[in-house]
Amino acid sequence: MFKKYFWLSIVIGFYSCLTSASWTSAITLDEATRTVPLDDKSEKLVLSIEQVKRGKRLFNNKCGICHVGGITKTNPNVGLDTESLSLATPPRDNVKALVEYIKNPTSYDGIESIADIHPSIKSADTFPKMRDLTEDDLVAIAGHILVQPKVVSEKWGGGKIYY
């Protein structure tokens, strides 16, 4: 009986270490890391710890199948790294622009809508996983995309080199 409780306490202790380590990783992000461009007019947004955690969870659940690690599986030449986002037309290197893109995606040159083939709010009938996203969820996802280059640097959007 003693052995059973001994091993149970070891397992619970190990599990506690694992869960607290993943929880504290978001807390260790300082304010500078959580500060992202809000718009193209130099306004900034400081994401809360909760927004960072929710953004990561939502991104992994809704976007991660095609954009794991910030790459774009359907077009490896265009990632979610800061440079690629800033060179798009219109630039998508701020929260408002990314939220607009998630609502109504366009091609990299901005000429045509790609809502029929890219999950979005506009195409929620075709992509049901997008139906339940709120405006706050979209901001959290956009925040996650913009925070990641600060956290994992060149690995975010780095493609086959890292993933």
N, CA, C and O of each residue as an XYZ file, in Angstrom:
652
protein
N       0.820     -1.185      0.000
C       0.000      0.000      0.000
C       0.865      1.251      0.000
O       0.552      2.227     -0.681
N       1.950      1.222      0.761
C       2.861      2.362      0.819
C       3.450      2.647     -0.560
O       3.561      3.807     -0.959
N       3.829      1.596     -1.289
C       4.414      1.759     -2.619
C       3.431      2.437     -3.572
O       3.818      3.287     -4.374
N       2.159      2.054     -3.479
C       1.137      2.631     -4.344
C       1.048      4.145     -4.125
O       1.050      4.911     -5.088
N       0.970      4.577     -2.866
C       0.875      6.002     -2.565
C       2.175      6.733     -2.885
O       2.153      7.894     -3.295
N       3.277      6.072     -2.703
C       4.571      6.674     -3.027
C       4.625      7.009     -4.520
O       4.982      8.129     -4.885
N       4.277      6.058     -5.381
C       4.325      6.288     -6.817
C       3.268      7.301     -7.251
O       3.502      8.091     -8.165
N       2.127      7.279     -6.610
C       1.092      8.252     -6.911
C       1.581      9.664     -6.593
O       1.348     10.588     -7.373
N       2.257      9.842     -5.453
C       2.778     11.166     -5.109
C       3.877     11.605     -6.080
O       3.990     12.793     -6.385
N       4.683     10.666     -6.565
C       5.719     10.991     -7.553
C       5.070     11.476     -8.853
O       5.494     12.481     -9.424
N       4.051     10.764     -9.316
C       3.360     11.133    -10.556
C       2.689     12.496    -10.406
O       2.797     13.337    -11.299
N       2.009     12.722     -9.306
C       1.347     14.013     -9.084
C       2.375     15.137     -9.012
O       2.154     16.210     -9.574
N       3.479     14.911     -8.341
C       4.534     15.918     -8.262
C       5.127     16.237     -9.619
O       5.360     17.402     -9.939
N       5.373     15.208    -10.422
C       5.914     15.399    -11.764
C       4.934     16.176    -12.629
O       5.330     17.101    -13.338
N       3.654     15.808    -12.575
C       2.627     16.489    -13.340
C       2.517     17.957    -12.914
O       2.348     18.838    -13.757
N       2.610     18.216    -11.625
C       2.550     19.595    -11.125
C       3.695     20.423    -11.680
O       3.505     21.582    -12.047
N       4.872     19.841    -11.744
C       6.029     20.555    -12.308
C       5.803     20.874    -13.770
O       6.114     21.978    -14.216
N       5.270     19.934    -14.519
C       5.038     20.147    -15.947
C       4.005     21.235    -16.180
O       4.221     22.127    -17.001
N       2.894     21.176    -15.475
C       1.841     22.154    -15.711
C       2.239     23.527    -15.226
O       1.886     24.515    -15.870
N       2.948     23.640    -14.138
C       3.348     24.956    -13.658
C       4.423     25.545    -14.556
O       4.480     26.765    -14.711
N       5.274     24.725    -15.151
C       6.309     25.236    -16.053
C       5.687     25.829    -17.297
O       6.121     26.887    -17.751
N       4.671     25.173    -17.868
C       4.053     25.723    -19.068
C       3.246     26.971    -18.737
O       3.160     27.883    -19.559
N       2.658     27.026    -17.558
C       1.885     28.192    -17.167
C       2.795     29.384    -16.944
O       2.462     30.498    -17.350
N       3.940     29.173    -16.307
C       4.818     30.288    -16.015
C       5.542     30.806    -17.245
O       6.018     31.941    -17.235
N       5.642     30.019    -18.298
C       6.336     30.503    -19.487
C       5.634     31.725    -20.073
O       6.300     32.626    -20.581
N       4.303     31.773    -20.013
C       3.591     32.948    -20.508
C       3.766     34.126    -19.553
O       3.809     35.278    -19.985
N       3.865     33.840    -18.272
C       4.013     34.911    -17.298
C       5.373     35.590    -17.415
O       5.499     36.776    -17.110
N       6.374     34.865    -17.844
C       7.710     35.447    -17.923
C       7.867     36.404    -19.093
O       8.904     37.057    -19.209
N       6.874     36.508    -19.959
C       6.952     37.477    -21.051
C       6.771     38.877    -20.467
O       5.728     39.197    -19.896
N       7.788     39.690    -20.617
C       7.687     41.039    -20.068
C       6.816     41.927    -20.957
O       6.402     41.523    -22.043
N       6.552     43.116    -20.489
C       5.667     44.036    -21.200
C       6.211     44.397    -22.578
O       5.439     44.525    -23.528
N       7.511     44.561    -22.702
C       8.106     44.895    -24.005
C       7.851     43.783    -25.016
O       7.577     44.056    -26.185
N       7.938     42.536    -24.575
C       7.693     41.404    -25.471
C       6.227     41.335    -25.864
O       5.900     40.960    -26.990
N       5.348     41.693    -24.946
C       3.903     41.630    -25.201
C       3.365     42.871    -25.907
O       2.168     42.947    -26.183
N       4.216     43.832    -26.199
C       3.796     45.051    -26.887
C       3.930     44.859    -28.391
O       5.011     44.552    -28.894
N       2.824     45.042    -29.101
C       2.789     44.827    -30.544
C       2.172     46.046    -31.236
O       1.438     46.809    -30.607
N       2.467     46.230    -32.528
C       1.847     47.351    -33.256
C       0.342     47.152    -33.384
O      -0.115     46.088    -33.804
N      -0.418     48.162    -33.027
C      -1.873     48.096    -33.132
C      -2.333     48.440    -34.549
O      -3.222     47.790    -35.099
N      -1.726     49.451    -35.121
C      -2.113     49.891    -36.464
C      -0.888     50.422    -37.199
O       0.233     50.326    -36.700
N      -1.106     50.979    -38.374
C       0.011     51.505    -39.164
C       0.380     52.933    -38.786
O       1.199     53.559    -39.457
N      -0.216     53.451    -37.721
C       0.049     54.820    -37.274
C       0.908     54.857    -36.016
O       0.843     55.827    -35.260
N       1.688     53.855    -35.782
C       2.617     53.766    -34.646
C       1.951     53.581    -33.293
O       2.624     53.682    -32.267
N       0.653     53.314    -33.258
C       0.010     53.017    -31.975
C       0.380     51.595    -31.563
O       0.538     50.715    -32.409
N       0.517     51.381    -30.260
C       0.929     50.083    -29.723
C      -0.177     49.498    -28.862
O      -1.030     50.216    -28.340
N      -0.144     48.186    -28.727
C      -1.063     47.462    -27.869
C      -0.240     46.548    -26.978
O       0.581     45.772    -27.468
N      -0.457     46.636    -25.668
C       0.200     45.721    -24.740
C      -0.793     44.605    -24.439
O      -1.833     44.826    -23.820
N      -0.450     43.409    -24.889
C      -1.315     42.254    -24.666
C      -1.207     41.798    -23.219
O      -0.125     41.821    -22.632
N      -2.313     41.393    -22.655
C      -2.288     40.815    -21.308
C      -1.746     39.394    -21.397
O      -1.684     38.806    -22.477
N      -1.357     38.856    -20.255
C      -0.903     37.463    -20.199
C      -2.011     36.542    -20.710
O      -1.746     35.589    -21.444
N      -3.244     36.832    -20.319
C      -4.378     36.019    -20.769
C      -4.544     36.083    -22.286
O      -4.808     35.056    -22.912
N      -4.399     37.244    -22.882
C      -4.501     37.368    -24.338
C      -3.409     36.557    -25.033
O      -3.661     35.919    -26.055
N      -2.204     36.583    -24.482
C      -1.095     35.824    -25.065
C      -1.406     34.333    -25.026
O      -1.228     33.629    -26.020
N      -1.869     33.855    -23.877
C      -2.182     32.430    -23.748
C      -3.346     32.034    -24.655
O      -3.294     31.009    -25.335
N      -4.402     32.862    -24.659
C      -5.570     32.559    -25.497
C      -5.205     32.622    -26.979
O      -5.659     31.792    -27.767
N      -4.384     33.607    -27.361
C      -3.958     33.726    -28.754
C      -3.192     32.508    -29.225
O      -3.398     32.027    -30.339
N      -2.307     32.010    -28.376
C      -1.542     30.808    -28.728
C      -2.463     29.606    -28.889
O      -2.349     28.854    -29.857
N      -3.376     29.427    -27.937
C      -4.306     28.299    -27.993
C      -5.186     28.367    -29.242
O      -5.353     27.373    -29.948
N      -5.747     29.547    -29.508
C      -6.621     29.710    -30.674
C      -5.851     29.543    -31.980
O      -6.335     28.900    -32.911
N      -4.649     30.123    -32.049
C      -3.837     29.992    -33.261
C      -3.536     28.518    -33.532
O      -3.694     28.048    -34.659
N      -3.108     27.796    -32.513
C      -2.785     26.381    -32.698
C      -4.011     25.584    -33.126
O      -3.905     24.668    -33.942
N      -5.173     25.931    -32.578
C      -6.401     25.205    -32.881
C      -6.986     25.578    -34.240
O      -7.422     24.699    -34.984
N      -7.002     26.853    -34.569
C      -7.685     27.320    -35.782
C      -6.749     27.474    -36.982
O      -7.176     27.286    -38.121
N      -5.482     27.811    -36.741
C      -4.568     28.162    -37.832
C      -3.375     27.221    -37.963
O      -2.746     27.143    -39.018
N      -3.073     26.508    -36.880
C      -1.849     25.723    -36.804
C      -1.714     24.620    -37.832
O      -0.596     24.218    -38.154
N      -2.817     24.119    -38.356
C      -2.729     23.041    -39.332
C      -1.960     23.473    -40.583
O      -1.254     22.663    -41.184
N      -2.089     24.717    -40.972
C      -1.379     25.234    -42.157
C      -0.229     26.161    -41.805
O       0.675     26.360    -42.617
N      -0.247     26.735    -40.599
C       0.747     27.755    -40.248
C       1.603     27.362    -39.041
O       2.040     28.236    -38.292
N       1.846     26.088    -38.843
C       2.664     25.655    -37.718
C       4.038     26.333    -37.787
O       4.689     26.334    -38.832
N       4.461     26.901    -36.676
C       5.764     27.563    -36.622
C       5.850     28.839    -37.451
O       6.946     29.337    -37.711
N       4.705     29.368    -37.866
C       4.713     30.614    -38.627
C       4.964     30.439    -40.115
O       5.145     31.423    -40.832
N       4.978     29.194    -40.588
C       5.134     28.979    -42.025
C       3.769     28.984    -42.684
O       2.745     29.022    -42.002
N       3.750     28.946    -44.004
C       2.516     28.767    -44.749
C       2.710     27.530    -45.608
O       3.425     27.572    -46.609
N       2.074     26.428    -45.222
C       2.282     25.163    -45.927
C       1.875     25.239    -47.393
O       2.497     24.598    -48.240
N       0.838     26.016    -47.704
C       0.367     26.092    -49.076
C       1.237     26.997    -49.946
O       1.156     26.931    -51.173
N       2.067     27.839    -49.332
C       2.994     28.700    -50.066
C       4.205     28.971    -49.173
O       4.233     29.976    -48.462
N       5.203     28.091    -49.202
C       6.363     28.228    -48.318
C       7.165     29.519    -48.504
O       7.997     29.859    -47.662
N       6.919     30.232    -49.599
C       7.632     31.495    -49.825
C       7.079     32.644    -48.991
O       7.729     33.680    -48.850
N       5.894     32.466    -48.446
C       5.249     33.522    -47.659
C       4.959     32.984    -46.269
O       4.093     32.125    -46.103
N       5.677     33.481    -45.270
C       5.465     33.057    -43.896
C       4.757     34.114    -43.083
O       4.292     35.121    -43.617
N       4.678     33.879    -41.797
C       4.074     34.838    -40.883
C       5.141     35.624    -40.121
O       4.852     36.221    -39.084
N       6.360     35.622    -40.630
C       7.417     36.409    -40.007
C       7.166     37.892    -40.284
O       6.419     38.247    -41.195
N       7.791     38.734    -39.498
C       7.547     40.173    -39.569
C       7.844     40.740    -40.957
O       7.090     41.573    -41.460
N       8.924     40.300    -41.569
C       9.277     40.830    -42.890
C       8.219     40.478    -43.935
O       7.794     41.345    -44.698
N       7.798     39.236    -43.976
C       6.771     38.829    -44.944
C       5.468     39.586    -44.721
O       4.821     40.013    -45.678
N       5.084     39.752    -43.463
C       3.850     40.485    -43.165
C       3.952     41.949    -43.594
O       2.981     42.521    -44.091
N       5.107     42.545    -43.407
C       5.266     43.965    -43.749
C       5.337     44.201    -45.253
O       5.023     45.297    -45.718
N       5.744     43.191    -46.024
C       5.870     43.350    -47.473
C       4.577     43.024    -48.226
O       4.491     43.249    -49.433
N       3.581     42.500    -47.526
C       2.295     42.208    -48.171
C       1.604     43.517    -48.536
O       1.930     44.578    -48.004
N       0.644     43.421    -49.453
C      -0.151     44.586    -49.834
C      -1.609     44.285    -49.515
O      -2.180     43.362    -50.096
N      -2.216     45.024    -48.624
C      -1.623     46.012    -47.723
C      -0.771     45.311    -46.668
O      -0.937     44.114    -46.435
N       0.135     46.043    -46.031
C       0.967     45.420    -44.988
C       0.100     44.806    -43.888
O      -0.928     45.365    -43.504
N       0.532     43.654    -43.394
C      -0.233     42.934    -42.368
C       0.588     42.791    -41.102
O       0.484     41.787    -40.397
N       1.394     43.780    -40.817
C       2.325     43.711    -39.688
C       1.827     44.418    -38.442
O       2.627     44.879    -37.628
N       0.497     44.509    -38.283
C      -0.085     45.091    -37.077
C      -1.399     44.371    -36.770
O      -1.941     43.657    -37.613
N      -1.891     44.568    -35.570
C      -3.076     43.846    -35.096
C      -4.290     44.122    -35.979
O      -4.963     43.183    -36.404
N      -4.580     45.379    -36.259
C      -5.773     45.712    -37.040
C      -5.722     45.100    -38.438
O      -6.735     44.610    -38.936
N      -4.558     45.124    -39.069
C      -4.423     44.566    -40.417
C      -4.591     43.047    -40.400
O      -5.225     42.485    -41.294
N      -4.029     42.379    -39.392
C      -4.187     40.927    -39.295
C      -5.633     40.535    -38.992
O      -6.138     39.551    -39.533
N      -6.289     41.293    -38.141
C      -7.702     41.016    -37.846
C      -8.523     41.165    -39.124
O      -9.383     40.333    -39.411
N      -8.264     42.211    -39.885
C      -8.971     42.407    -41.152
C      -8.700     41.252    -42.112
O      -9.601     40.789    -42.811
N      -7.447     40.793    -42.138
C      -7.097     39.665    -43.002
C      -7.827     38.391    -42.575
O      -8.318     37.647    -43.424
N      -7.901     38.135    -41.271
C      -8.595     36.943    -40.787
C     -10.089     37.014    -41.120
O     -10.732     35.990    -41.346
N     -10.624     38.224    -41.146
C     -12.033     38.389    -41.501
C     -12.254     38.194    -42.998
O     -13.212     37.539    -43.408
N     -11.367     38.764    -43.810
C     -11.540     38.753    -45.260
C     -10.175     38.678    -45.936
O      -9.627     39.711    -46.319
N      -9.616     37.483    -46.090
C      -8.255     37.350    -46.622
C      -8.149     37.690    -48.110
O      -9.056     37.426    -48.900
N      -7.017     38.281    -48.457
C      -6.723     38.584    -49.854
C      -5.373     37.986    -50.212
O      -4.600     37.596    -49.336
N      -5.101     37.919    -51.492
C      -3.812     37.420    -51.957
C      -2.696     38.324    -51.421
O      -2.955     39.432    -50.950
N      -1.466     37.842    -51.498
C      -0.326     38.577    -50.944
C      -0.193     39.972    -51.560
O       0.244     40.913    -50.898
N      -0.575     40.092    -52.833
C      -0.521     41.397    -53.492
C      -1.786     42.220    -53.257
O      -1.876     43.354    -53.726
N      -2.759     41.666    -52.540
C      -3.968     42.385    -52.177
C      -4.980     42.549    -53.289
O      -5.970     43.260    -53.115
N      -4.766     41.918    -54.418
C      -5.619     42.140    -55.581
C      -6.927     41.354    -55.511
O      -7.980     41.877    -55.876
N      -6.872     40.108    -55.049
C      -8.092     39.307    -55.067
C      -8.382     38.657    -53.718
O      -7.479     38.383    -52.927
N      -9.656     38.423    -53.487
C     -10.088     37.738    -52.272
C      -9.724     36.257    -52.374
O      -9.884     35.641    -53.428
N      -9.232     35.694    -51.268
C      -8.961     34.258    -51.228
C      -9.811     33.586    -50.143
O      -9.463     32.520    -49.635
N     -10.920     34.226    -49.804
C     -11.797     33.715    -48.742
C     -12.356     32.332    -49.069
O     -12.689     31.570    -48.162
N     -12.462     32.004    -50.348
C     -12.991     30.691    -50.715
C     -12.036     29.554    -50.374
O     -12.467     28.419    -50.172
N     -10.730     29.856    -50.308
C      -9.741     28.802    -50.052
C      -8.984     28.979    -48.741
O      -8.242     28.083    -48.340
N      -9.154     30.105    -48.070
C      -8.454     30.370    -46.806
C      -9.484     30.528    -45.697
O     -10.408     31.328    -45.838
N      -9.354     29.791    -44.601
C     -10.312     29.960    -43.493
C     -10.394     31.420    -43.053
O      -9.376     32.088    -42.869
N     -11.614     31.892    -42.890
C     -11.827     33.283    -42.503
C     -13.232     33.435    -41.934
O     -14.048     32.516    -41.999
N     -13.492     34.594    -41.384
C     -14.837     34.887    -40.886
C     -15.800     34.952    -42.075
O     -16.934     34.481    -41.987
N     -15.343     35.536    -43.179
C     -16.189     35.641    -44.375
C     -16.593     34.263    -44.897
O     -17.699     34.095    -45.411
N     -15.712     33.289    -44.771
C     -15.992     31.951    -45.294
C     -16.340     30.965    -44.185
O     -16.049     29.774    -44.298
N     -16.957     31.452    -43.122
C     -17.276     30.593    -41.977
C     -18.253     29.476    -42.343
O     -18.291     28.453    -41.660
N     -19.040     29.648    -43.401
C     -19.930     28.564    -43.833
C     -19.121     27.394    -44.378
O     -19.485     26.234    -44.186
N     -18.025     27.706    -45.054
C     -17.164     26.669    -45.615
C     -16.199     26.122    -44.566
O     -15.876     24.934    -44.574
N     -15.740     26.992    -43.662
C     -14.776     26.621    -42.625
C     -15.421     26.822    -41.255
O     -15.230     27.866    -40.631
N     -16.183     25.835    -40.781
C     -16.958     25.999    -39.543
C     -16.134     26.329    -38.308
O     -16.662     26.916    -37.363
N     -14.849     25.967    -38.288
C     -14.044     26.256    -37.098
C     -13.851     27.761    -36.888
O     -13.395     28.183    -35.825
N     -14.194     28.567    -37.889
C     -14.057     30.016    -37.773
C     -15.319     30.683    -37.222
O     -15.296     31.867    -36.886
N     -16.404     29.939    -37.128
C     -17.704     30.518    -36.765
C     -17.757     31.126    -35.374
O     -18.413     32.146    -35.164
N     -17.081     30.514    -34.439
C     -17.233     30.933    -33.042
C     -16.213     31.982    -32.598
O     -16.171     32.329    -31.417
N     -15.397     32.490    -33.510
C     -14.383     33.477    -33.119
C     -14.993     34.860    -32.924
O     -15.735     35.356    -33.773
N     -14.667     35.471    -31.791
C     -15.122     36.823    -31.499
C     -14.043     37.821    -31.919
O     -12.940     37.428    -32.299
N     -14.360     39.081    -31.850
C     -13.377     40.126    -32.159
C     -12.185     40.032    -31.204
O     -11.041     40.204    -31.623
N     -12.447     39.760    -29.930
C     -11.359     39.596    -28.957
C     -10.478     38.397    -29.303
O      -9.261     38.439    -29.118
N     -11.098     37.333    -29.805
C     -10.322     36.167    -30.236
C      -9.405     36.526    -31.401
O      -8.246     36.112    -31.435
N      -9.923     37.291    -32.347
C      -9.126     37.687    -33.507
C      -7.941     38.552    -33.088
O      -6.843     38.409    -33.627
N      -8.158     39.442    -32.133
C      -7.064     40.278    -31.615
C      -6.027     39.399    -30.926
O      -4.826     39.624    -31.079
N      -6.475     38.406    -30.175
C      -5.545     37.503    -29.484
C      -4.722     36.701    -30.487
O      -3.519     36.530    -30.293
N      -5.346     36.207    -31.554
C      -4.619     35.463    -32.585
C      -3.601     36.372    -33.272
O      -2.446     35.987    -33.454
N      -4.024     37.564    -33.648
C      -3.115     38.518    -34.283
C      -1.957     38.851    -33.346
O      -0.808     38.937    -33.779
N      -2.259     39.036    -32.073
C      -1.216     39.306    -31.085
C      -0.220     38.167    -31.002
O       0.986     38.401    -30.923
N      -0.709     36.940    -31.017
C       0.179     35.768    -30.985
C       1.126     35.783    -32.186
O       2.327     35.556    -32.038
N       0.588     36.048    -33.358
C       1.410     36.078    -34.581
C       2.503     37.137    -34.465
O       3.628     36.916    -34.915
N       2.186     38.276    -33.871
C       3.151     39.376    -33.768
C       4.124     39.225    -32.601
O       5.209     39.807    -32.629
N       3.757     38.457    -31.579
C       4.645     38.230    -30.437
C       5.681     37.155    -30.755
O       6.817     37.229    -30.284
N       5.302     36.167    -31.541
C       6.177     35.022    -31.779
C       7.570     35.372    -32.316
O       8.541     34.759    -31.873
N       7.719     36.318    -33.239
C       9.087     36.648    -33.667
C       9.971     37.151    -32.523
O      11.192     37.001    -32.573
N       9.372     37.736    -31.513
C      10.136     38.206    -30.354
C      10.522     37.052    -29.437
O      11.534     37.112    -28.739
N       9.703     35.997    -29.446
C       9.917     34.875    -28.543
C      10.856     33.833    -29.148
O      11.792     33.379    -28.490
N      10.608     33.460    -30.387
C      11.416     32.407    -31.017
C      12.293     32.938    -32.147
O      12.924     32.155    -32.856
N      12.339     34.214    -32.317
C      13.129     34.966    -33.319
C      13.032     34.352    -34.705
O      11.928     34.148    -35.211
N      14.152     34.058    -35.322
C      14.131     33.651    -36.737
C      13.472     32.295    -36.969
O      13.186     31.942    -38.113
N      13.228     31.540    -35.925
C      12.536     30.265    -36.101
C      11.092     30.471    -36.553
O      10.542     29.630    -37.263
N      10.473     31.585    -36.148
C       9.088     31.858    -36.528
C       9.056     32.202    -38.013
O       9.611     33.217    -38.432
N       8.415     31.367    -38.792
C       8.343     31.571    -40.237
C       9.557     31.045    -40.970
O       9.688     31.246    -42.177
N      10.456     30.366    -40.251
C      11.703     29.891    -40.842
C      11.589     28.654    -41.699
O      12.535     28.296    -42.401
N      10.447     27.997    -41.655
C      10.206     26.858    -42.525
C      10.995     25.614    -42.198
O      11.236     25.307    -41.031
N      11.401     24.893    -43.240
C      12.035     23.599    -43.102
C      13.345     23.665    -42.319
O      13.781     22.661    -41.755
N      13.948     24.795    -42.282
C      15.215     24.916    -41.558
C      15.028     24.568    -40.093
O      15.912     23.968    -39.483
N      13.879     24.939    -39.515
C      13.652     24.759    -38.090
C      12.593     23.724    -37.747
O      12.607     23.181    -36.643
N      11.668     23.433    -38.668
C      10.549     22.534    -38.323
C      10.508     21.334    -39.220
O       9.634     20.481    -39.069
